[in-house]
């Protein structure tokens, strides 16, 4: 039932012009995942770098489809820091990730100048969990 309610909420908010996360209009080349240490600070504990196109696409889609929300994660400290990279000559996006448990939502926040939370569906959480935790 929660998934149905969230799906309807996401559809209604998309129709109402609610903000989603933005990335550059360039192909994402890789995503590097770090263990997060604090909000607003980027960790140097690299866990994995994901270059497989199908896995990169799942993460990129998760970020682009996350919608701004007034709710926030239950934990103060993010689980992971992500670097979304487009290649050597382009800027990158550092993003915090609060990875939800099975059946829960996940949250993203821009690390630089970020104060808004963006929520995913529980289906997206499952895909993120498979990628991050399997490759950790």
C-alpha positions, 0 to 999 in steps of 0.5 A: 500500500505504501508503494501505491501511495508513494507512486501516486504522490510521485505522479501528482508531484511531477504533474504539479511541477515539483523539483527533481534532482538535476545532472548535466546533460552529458552521459555519466561515465562513472559513479564512485561510492564513498562511505560517508562521514558527515553531512556537508563533508566529503569522505575519502574512504572510497568503496567502489567505482562503478563503470558498467554502463547498465549499473551507471544508468540505474544510479543516474536514473535514480538521481534524476527521478528523485523528487524534492520533499519536505521529509528527511531521513531518520539518520543525521549522517548519510550512508554514502557519498557519491561522485557522479562523473561525466569525464575528465574535462567536465565538472562532477556532482558530489551527492549524499545518499541515505540508503533506505532499508528493504521496502523503504525510500532512499534520500539524496542531497547535493553535497555542495550548497545542498539543503533540500532532500530528494526522495526515491521510491522503494523500488529504486532503493532496492536497485541501489541496495543491490548495486552498492551493497553487492559491490561494496 
